[in-house]
Amino acid sequence: MIFLTALPLFWIMISASRGGHWSAWMPSSISAFEGTCVSIPCRFDFPDELRPAVVHGVWYFNSPYPKNYPPVVFKSRTQVVHESFQGRSRLLGDLGLRNCTLLLSTLSPELGGKYYFRGDLGGYNQYTFSEHSVLDIINTPNIVVPPEVVAGKEVEVSCMVPDNCPELRPEISWLGHEGLGEPTVLGRLREDEGTWVLVSLLHFVPTREANGHRLGCQAAFPNTTLQFEGYASLDVKYPPVIVEMNSSVEAIEGSHVSLVCGADSNPPPLLTWMRDGTVLREAVTEILYLELEEVTPGEDGVYACLAENAYGQDNRTVELSVMYAPWKPTVNGTMVAVEGETVSILCSTQSNPDPILTIFKEKQILATVIYESQLQLELPAVTPEDDGEYWCVAENQYGQRATTFNLSVEFAPMILLESHCAAARDTVQCLCVVKSNPEPSVAFELPSRNVTVNETEREFVYSERSGLLLTSILTLRGQAQAPPRVICTARNLYGTKSLELPFQGAHRLMWAKIGPVGAVVAFAILIAIVCYITQTRRKKNVTESPSFSAGDNPHVLYSSDFRISGAPEKYESERRLGSERRLLGLRGEPPELDLSYSHSDLGKRPTKDSYTLTEELAEYAEIRVK
């Protein structure tokens, strides 16, 4: 927009013709480049009734009062001026037309200041106007940047240079605008107070990279060496962008971890470290550290950094993985089951990385998984053999933990094969070994006597439990006659089992059945039979063989003559001792159970009475023949 230059002059002429009182008009401030010139527009008025023949005027510098002897810039009566203004000042206006415009040339810094005009109509009709104009001598163009430049939004930057010198006209060019946009010269503009400026505009859309960019404007005056440059740094506002942050972090439990977050923004951002919505640390800064001392598995997770200012925000996350050994496994599932049921046991733990999980029983691997936090053990139909202690072991490269658990399988009683009876002299001892869960009640039944003995009768029954095995021992004394049948019965809430207990080494019981006297008689009869058979065979041999004479036939010996010279007493004592050993020596107190032998070893200890009666008789006969 360009104003008509004739408009101010027309307005002045109209105002002058109106007349009035003492008054003056001039711009309150005006600027010009050093070395150039400036035209200070001025008009004044006085009362119409004065009607002076000639109108004179004086320009003063920095003071309106003559009595203070201010430097005279211009004086129409005498042309006498201060040395600083000699050859530099002249009046452009016509005082008669009440125009007091002043031109100053070859401006230098010392000419900057206040300028006052005094009207002189002759005699006492002189008046110094209070209105004045301040001259500013400049060396740089004025670059006007909007108070807020935001990245991504178009902005207009202007370069303004004063154009108040009628003798020299400036030209404007931009410096450092490459990549921003092409300048546009708007033209010469009149300001509110009548001064003139030359304006050039630059339109562009700034980016965050343009922040701090140095943009320049140059004013040059053709046909002179006068050039003036001015610069302005762009303060581009833009939202934060996080430019520095950890990638995924792995740390061993107990170590130190430092997380860093850096952001670029203008103005500086508010940086905040957060985890699960909880603020851990925040500050207005371009870089913020989060220090974690002796990290624990509880600090494992995702951490977020939030950067924000008035123009926007940005956020990023980092995952912290705390590596640690497995926790002690926990076991959930059925710990008590009935034989035949399906059992499901879940072993779980927590670790990083995930562990190898294994379930053992008696050093045998039953189930295992790799890099899983849970292990399921399925036993489709449990048996008593599944009863016992199990181990769940979890391990990774940082350690190993284990948990034991017991599976109790409940089942009906089973009477084991090592259950039996044994007799010694007048005592019978019966062993009943029962495998059962829960613990059974055991009773011994003697059908021939219609008697049942249970565990509560401590005088006859002794019981001891070891794991799933219950061993009950029945002791019967004074059994000189044939020992009775014994039936062992075991029962619990899952069933009942009965077994007639066999007698181990039944042929050895003959001595107890016939008694001591009967034993001697039977022994003598057997000896006689053996001797008879022997003599008969010898006679047959003599008859058939011619080499034998009748005089060689031995005398027939009877049982009463069956003796070995010098040995009858010795042999009889040995024979009795052997018989006593065979009868287990069960006299007096009942024998105690020797737990150092297994149940399968009962009744199998090597003793002399392992021989049968027939073997003893044969041995004795052989000695007699010799």
C-alpha positions in Angstrom: 0.0 0.0 0.0 1.5 3.3 -1.1 0.2 6.6 0.2 0.0 9.7 -2.1 2.9 12.0 -1.4 0.8 15.1 -2.1 -1.6 14.4 0.8 0.5 15.7 3.6 1.3 19.0 1.7 -2.4 19.5 0.9 -3.3 18.9 4.6 -0.6 21.4 5.7 -1.9 24.0 3.3 -5.5 23.6 4.5 -4.4 23.8 8.2 -2.3 26.9 7.5 -5.2 28.8 5.9 -7.3 28.1 8.9 -5.1 30.0 11.3 -5.4 29.6 15.1 -3.0 29.8 18.1 0.6 29.1 18.6 1.2 25.4 17.8 3.6 23.2 15.9 3.6 19.7 14.4 6.6 17.4 13.8 7.3 13.7 14.2 8.2 12.8 17.8 11.0 10.6 16.5 12.7 10.0 13.2 15.7 7.9 12.2 18.3 7.9 9.4 21.4 6.0 8.5 24.8 7.5 9.4 26.3 9.3 6.5 23.0 9.9 4.8 20.5 12.8 5.2 17.2 13.3 6.9 14.2 15.6 6.3 12.4 16.5 9.5 8.9 17.5 8.4 7.5 20.5 10.4 4.6 23.0 10.3 3.5 25.6 12.8 0.7 28.1 13.4 0.2 31.4 15.1 -2.7 33.7 15.9 -4.3 35.3 12.8 -4.4 38.7 14.3 -0.6 39.1 14.3 -0.3 39.3 10.5 3.5 39.6 10.3 5.2 41.0 7.3 8.0 38.5 7.4 8.1 35.2 9.3 11.5 34.0 10.6 12.4 30.8 12.5 15.2 29.2 14.4 16.0 25.5 15.0 17.7 24.6 18.3 19.5 21.4 19.3 18.7 19.7 22.6 17.1 22.8 24.3 14.1 25.1 23.4 15.2 28.1 25.5 17.5 30.7 24.0 18.7 31.9 27.4 20.4 28.5 27.8 22.4 29.2 24.6 21.6 25.9 22.9 23.4 25.1 19.6 21.7 26.8 16.7 21.0 24.4 13.9 19.4 26.8 11.5 18.5 30.5 11.7 16.7 32.3 8.9 17.7 35.9 9.9 21.5 35.6 10.1 22.4 32.2 8.7 24.7 31.8 11.7 24.8 28.2 13.0 26.7 26.1 15.4 29.9 24.7 14.0 28.6 21.2 14.2 25.9 22.1 11.7 27.8 24.3 9.3 27.1 23.1 5.8 24.8 20.4 7.1 21.5 22.1 7.7 19.1 24.0 5.5 15.4 24.8 5.5 13.3 22.9 3.0 10.0 24.5 4.0 8.6 28.1 3.4 8.1 29.8 6.7 5.7 32.2 5.2 3.5 29.2 4.4 4.1 28.1 8.0 6.2 25.2 6.8 9.4 24.7 8.9 10.7 21.4 7.4 14.5 20.9 8.1 17.1 19.0 6.1 20.2 17.7 7.8 23.0 16.2 5.6 26.0 14.0 6.2 24.7 12.7 9.5 27.1 11.6 12.2 26.3 10.1 15.6 26.8 13.4 17.5 23.8 14.9 15.6 21.5 12.5 17.2 19.2 14.2 19.7 16.2 16.6 20.2 15.4 19.3 17.7 13.2 22.3 18.7 11.7 25.0 16.4 11.2 28.7 17.5 8.9 31.0 15.5 10.0 34.7 15.1 7.3 37.1 13.8 9.3 40.2 14.8 9.3 42.2 18.1 8.0 40.2 21.0 6.1 37.9 18.8 8.5 35.0 19.2 7.5 31.6 20.4 9.5 28.4 21.1 7.3 25.3 20.6 7.4 22.6 23.1 6.9 20.0 20.4 10.2 18.5 19.3 11.6 15.7 17.2 14.2 13.1 18.3 16.6 12.1 15.6 18.1 8.6 15.9 21.2 7.9 13.8 21.3 4.2 13.0 23.7 1.8 11.4 21.6 -1.4 11.0 18.3 -2.1 9.3 15.4 -3.1 11.5 14.4 -6.8 11.1 11.0 -7.4 12.6 10.3 -11.1 13.6 6.9 -12.1 15.0 7.0 -12.6 18.8 6.3 -16.3 18.3 7.6 -18.4 15.4 6.3 -22.0 15.5 7.6 -24.8 13.5 5.2 -25.8 10.7 3.3 -22.6 10.7 3.9 -19.9 8.0 5.7 -16.8 9.3 6.3 -13.3 8.0 9.6 -11.5 8.7 10.1 -7.9 7.5 13.1 -5.7 7.0 12.5 -2.0 7.5 14.9 0.8 6.7 14.1 4.6 7.1 13.5 6.4 3.8 13.5 10.1 4.9 16.4 11.3 2.9 15.2 12.9 -0.4 18.7 12.9 -1.8 19.5 9.2 -1.2 17.1 6.2 -1.7 17.9 2.8 -0.1 17.7 -0.6 -1.6 17.0 -3.7 0.4 18.3 -7.3 0.0 18.1 -10.4 2.3 21.1 -12.4 3.6 21.0 -16.0 4.7 17.5 -16.6 3.5 18.4 -19.6 1.2 16.1 -22.5 1.9 13.6 -20.3 3.7 11.7 -18.6 0.9 11.9 -15.8 -1.6 11.7 -12.2 -0.4 9.0 -9.8 -1.5 9.5 -6.0 -1.5 6.3 -4.4 -0.4 7.4 -0.8 -1.1 7.7 2.6 0.5 5.3 3.1 3.4 4.4 6.3 5.3 4.3 5.9 9.0 1.7 7.4 11.4 3.8 10.5 12.1 4.6 11.3 8.6 8.0 9.5 8.3 8.7 7.1 5.6 10.2 3.5 5.6 11.1 1.0 2.9 9.8 -2.5 3.7 10.8 -6.0 2.4 8.9 -9.1 3.5 10.0 -12.7 3.7 7.4 -15.5 4.0 8.4 -19.1 4.9 7.4 -22.1 6.9 10.1 -22.7 9.5 11.2 -26.1 10.7 12.9 -27.2 13.9 16.2 -27.1 12.0 15.7 -23.3 11.4 15.8 -22.6 15.2 18.7 -20.3 15.8 19.2 -19.5 12.1 20.8 -16.2 11.5 18.8 -14.1 9.0 20.2 -10.9 7.6 19.0 -7.8 5.8 21.1 -5.3 3.9 20.4 -1.6 3.1 22.5 -0.1 0.3 22.5 3.3 -1.2 23.2 3.3 -5.0 26.2 5.3 -6.2 27.7 5.4 -2.7 29.7 3.1 -0.6 27.1 3.2 2.1 25.9 -0.3 3.1 24.2 -1.3 6.3 23.5 -4.9 7.5 21.3 -6.2 10.3 20.8 -9.8 11.6 18.2 -11.6 13.7 18.3 -15.1 15.0 15.2 -17.1 14.6 13.7 -18.4 17.8 11.6 -21.3 16.4 9.3 -23.0 18.9 8.7 -26.7 18.4 7.5 -29.7 20.3 9.9 -32.2 21.9 11.4 -35.1 20.1 13.2 -37.7 22.1 16.6 -38.1 20.5 18.5 -40.2 23.0 17.3 -43.3 25.0 18.5 -46.7 26.0 17.6 -49.7 23.9 16.4 -52.7 25.7 18.4 -53.3 28.9 19.4 -56.6 30.5 20.8 -56.5 34.0 21.6 -59.2 36.6 19.8 -59.0 39.8 21.6 -56.8 42.3 23.5 -54.8 39.6 23.3 -51.0 38.9 21.3 -49.7 36.0 21.3 -46.2 34.4 18.5 -45.2 32.1 18.9 -42.1 30.0 16.4 -40.0 28.1 17.3 -36.9 26.0 14.9 -34.7 24.1 15.3 -31.8 21.6 12.7 -29.0 21.9 12.2 -25.3 22.2 11.5 -24.2 24.9 13.3 -27.0 26.9 11.0 -29.9 27.8 9.7 -31.3 31.0 11.2 -34.8 31.1 9.5 -37.4 33.2 10.5 -41.1 33.9 7.4 -43.2 34.6 6.6 -46.9 35.3 3.1 -48.3 35.4 1.7 -44.8 35.7 3.9 -43.8 38.6 6.3 -40.8 38.2 9.8 -41.9 39.2 11.7 -38.6 38.4 11.1 -35.4 36.4 12.9 -32.2 35.6 12.9 -29.3 33.0 16.0 -30.3 31.2 17.2 -31.6 27.9 18.6 -34.9 29.3 17.4 -36.9 32.4 18.9 -40.0 34.0 17.1 -42.6 36.1 19.5 -44.5 38.4 18.5 -47.9 39.7 20.7 -49.3 42.5 20.8 -53.0 43.1 17.9 -53.9 40.8 15.4 -56.6 41.8 13.0 -58.8 39.8 10.3 -56.4 41.0 11.8 -53.6 39.0 11.7 -55.6 35.8 9.3 -54.1 33.2 8.7 -51.3 30.8 9.8 -47.7 31.6 8.5 -44.7 29.8 10.1 -41.3 29.2 7.6 -38.4 28.5 8.9 -35.1 27.1 6.5 -32.2 26.8 6.3 -28.4 26.4 3.7 -25.9 25.4 3.9 -27.0 21.8 3.5 -30.8 22.1 4.9 -33.9 23.6 6.8 -37.1 22.7 7.3 -40.4 24.6 9.3 -43.5 24.2 9.7 -46.7 26.3 12.5 -49.0 27.2 12.2 -52.5 28.6 14.4 -53.5 31.5 14.9 -57.2 31.9 16.3 -58.3 35.2 18.0 -61.7 35.0 17.7 -63.8 38.1 17.8 -67.4 39.3 14.5 -69.4 39.7 12.4 -68.8 42.8 11.6 -71.8 45.0 9.0 -73.8 42.9 5.5 -74.0 44.2 3.5 -77.2 43.8 -0.3 -77.3 43.4 -2.4 -80.4 42.9 -3.7 -83.5 44.6 -1.3 -84.8 47.2 -3.5 -87.6 48.4 -5.1 -90.0 45.9 -6.8 -93.4 45.9 -5.3 -96.2 43.9 -6.5 -96.0 40.3 -7.4 -92.3 40.4 -5.8 -89.8 38.0 -3.4 -87.3 39.6 -2.4 -84.0 38.2 0.4 -82.0 39.8 1.4 -78.5 38.7 4.9 -77.2 39.5 5.5 -73.5 38.8 8.3 -71.0 39.4 9.5 -67.6 38.2 12.8 -66.7 36.8 14.5 -64.8 34.0 15.2 -66.4 31.6 12.6 -69.1 32.0 14.0 -72.2 33.6 14.3 -75.9 32.8 11.7 -77.6 35.0 12.1 -81.2 36.0 10.1 -83.5 38.3 12.1 -86.5 39.8 11.2 -89.5 41.9 14.0 -91.6 43.3 16.5 -90.0 40.8 14.2 -91.0 37.9 13.0 -88.2 35.6 9.2 -88.2 35.3 8.6 -85.0 33.4 10.6 -82.0 32.1 10.1 -78.9 30.1 12.6 -76.4 28.7 12.2 -72.6 29.0 8.8 -72.8 30.6 7.6 -71.5 34.0 5.2 -74.4 34.6 5.3 -78.1 34.4 2.3 -80.5 34.6 2.7 -84.0 35.8 -0.1 -86.4 34.9 -0.4 -89.8 36.5 -3.4 -91.4 34.8 -3.9 -94.3 37.3 -1.8 -94.2 40.4 -0.6 -97.3 42.1 1.1 -97.8 45.5 4.4 -97.6 43.7 3.6 -94.0 42.9 3.5 -93.2 46.6 6.5 -91.3 47.9 8.7 -88.2 47.8 9.0 -86.2 44.6 11.3 -83.3 43.7 10.5 -80.3 41.4 13.8 -78.7 40.3 14.0 -75.4 38.4 17.3 -74.1 37.0 18.8 -71.6 34.6 22.3 -70.1 34.1 21.9 -68.0 37.3 21.0 -70.7 39.8 18.9 -73.7 40.9 16.1 -74.1 43.3 14.1 -77.2 44.3 11.0 -78.2 46.2 10.0 -81.6 47.6 6.5 -82.8 47.9 4.9 -86.1 48.9 2.2 -88.0 47.0 0.2 -90.3 49.3 -1.6 -93.1 47.4 -4.3 -94.8 49.5 -5.1 -98.4 48.8 -6.4 -101.6 50.3 -4.1 -103.8 52.3 -1.7 -106.3 50.7 -0.2 -109.1 52.8 3.3 -109.7 51.5 4.7 -113.2 50.7 7.3 -113.0 53.5 4.6 -113.4 56.0 4.9 -116.8 57.8 5.0 -118.7 61.1 7.9 -120.5 62.7 7.9 -122.9 65.8 10.6 -123.5 68.3 10.0 -126.0 71.2 6.9 -124.8 72.9 6.7 -121.4 71.2 5.1 -120.4 67.8 5.9 -117.0 66.3 3.9 -115.7 63.3 5.0 -112.7 61.2 2.4 -110.8 59.1 3.8 -108.1 56.8 1.1 -105.8 55.4 1.5 -103.0 52.8 -1.3 -100.5 53.1 -2.3 -96.8 53.1 -3.8 -95.7 55.4 -2.5 -97.9 58.2 -4.5 -101.1 58.5 -5.8 -102.9 61.6 -4.3 -106.4 61.8 -5.8 -109.4 63.6 -4.6 -113.0 63.9 -7.3 -115.7 63.8 -6.8 -119.3 65.1 -9.8 -121.1 63.6 -9.2 -124.4 65.4 -9.6 -122.7 68.7 -12.1 -120.0 67.6 -9.8 -117.3 68.9 -8.9 -113.9 67.3 -6.0 -111.8 68.6 -5.6 -108.2 67.5 -3.0 -105.4 67.9 -4.5 -104.1 71.1 -3.4 -107.3 73.0 0.2 -106.3 73.5 1.0 -109.5 75.4 0.7 -111.5 72.3 1.1 -109.0 69.3 3.9 -106.6 68.6 3.5 -104.2 65.6 5.9 -101.7 64.0 5.3 -99.5 61.0 7.9 -98.4 58.5 6.6 -96.3 55.6 3.8 -98.2 54.0 4.8 -101.5 55.7 3.2 -102.7 58.9 4.9 -105.6 60.6 2.9 -107.5 63.2 4.3 -110.4 65.2 2.1 -112.9 67.1 3.9 -114.9 69.8 2.2 -118.1 71.2 3.8 -120.0 74.1 3.1 -123.5 75.5 2.5 -125.0 72.1 3.9 -128.5 72.8 1.2 -130.1 70.7 0.8 -129.5 67.0 0.8 -125.7 66.2 -2.5 -124.3 65.2 -3.5 -122.8 61.9 -3.0 -119.0 61.9 -4.8 -116.6 59.5 -3.7 -112.9 59.3 -6.4 -110.4 58.4 -5.7 -106.7 57.5 -8.3 -104.1 56.8 -8.7 -100.4 56.2 -11.4 -98.2 54.7 -10.5 -99.5 51.2 -10.8 -103.2 51.8 -9.8 -106.4 53.7 -7.2 -109.0 53.0 -6.7 -112.4 54.7 -3.9 -115.0 54.4 -3.3 -118.3 56.2 0.3 -118.0 57.3 2.5 -121.0 56.2 5.0 -122.6 58.6 8.5 -122.4 57.3 10.5 -125.8 57.6 7.5 -127.9 58.5 9.4 -131.2 58.7 11.4 -129.8 61.6 8.2 -129.6 63.6 8.0 -133.3 64.0 10.1 -133.3 67.2 7.8 -130.9 68.8 4.7 -132.9 67.7 5.8 -136.4 69.1 7.6 -135.0 72.2 11.0 -136.0 73.7 10.1 -139.6 74.6 8.5 -140.3 71.2 11.5 -138.9 69.5 13.9 -141.3 71.2 11.6 -144.3 70.3 11.3 -143.1 66.7 15.0 -142.6 66.5 15.7 -146.2 67.8 13.3 -147.7 65.3 14.8 -145.8 62.4 18.3 -147.0 63.5 17.1 -150.6 63.6 15.5 -150.3 60.2 18.7 -148.9 58.7 20.8 -151.6 60.3 18.5 -154.3 59.1 18.6 -153.1 55.5 22.3 -152.9 55.7 22.8 -156.5 57.0 20.3 -157.8 54.4 22.3 -156.2 51.5 25.6 -157.6 52.9 24.2 -161.2 53.1 22.9 -161.0 49.6 26.3 -159.8 48.4 28.1 -162.7 50.2 25.8 -165.3 48.6 26.3 -163.9 45.2 30.1 -163.4 45.4 32.4 -166.5 45.8 35.1 -164.3 47.3 33.3 -164.1 50.5 33.5 -166.8 53.2 31.0 -167.4 55.8 33.6 -166.6 58.5 33.7 -163.0 57.1 30.1 -162.3 57.9 29.8 -159.7 60.6 27.7 -160.2 63.6 24.2 -158.9 63.5 24.0 -155.8 65.7 20.9 -154.6 67.4 20.0 -151.2 68.4 21.0 -151.8 72.0 24.5 -152.7 70.7 24.8 -149.6 68.5 27.7 -147.9 70.0 30.9 -146.2 69.1 33.7 -146.9 71.5 34.6 -143.9 73.5 32.0 -141.7 71.9 28.5 -142.5 73.2 28.3 -139.6 75.7 29.9 -137.1 73.3 27.5 -137.9 70.5 24.5 -137.9 72.7 25.3 -134.4 74.0 25.8 -133.1 70.5 22.6 -134.6 69.3 20.7 -133.0 72.2 22.3 -129.7 71.5 21.3 -129.8 67.9 17.7 -130.7 68.8 17.6 -127.7 71.2 18.9 -125.4 68.4 16.2 -126.7 66.1 13.6 -125.8 68.6 14.9 -122.2 68.4 15.6 -122.1 72.1 12.2 -120.4 72.7 12.0 -120.7 76.4 11.4 -118.0 78.9 10.7 -114.5 77.4 9.4 -114.2 73.8 12.1 -113.5 71.2 12.4 -109.9 69.8 12.2 -109.1 66.1 15.7 -108.6 64.6 15.2 -105.6 62.3 18.7 -105.9 60.9 17.3 -108.6 58.5 14.8 -107.9 55.8 11.5 -109.6 55.9 12.6 -112.0 53.1 15.6 -113.1 55.3 13.4 -114.2 58.3 13.7 -117.9 59.0 16.7 -118.3 56.5 19.7 -117.8 58.8 22.2 -120.6 58.3 22.2 -123.0 61.3 22.9 -126.6 61.9 19.2 -127.5 62.0 19.1 -126.8 58.3 19.7 -130.5 57.9 16.6 -132.7 57.8 16.0 -135.6 60.2 16.6 -138.2 57.5 20.0 -136.6 56.8 21.0 -136.8 60.5 20.0 -140.4 60.6 21.9 -141.2 57.4 25.0 -139.4 58.8 24.7 -141.4 62.1 24.3 -144.7 60.2 27.4 -144.0 58.1 29.5 -143.4 61.3 28.2 -146.7 62.7 29.0 -148.7 59.6 32.5 -147.4 59.6 
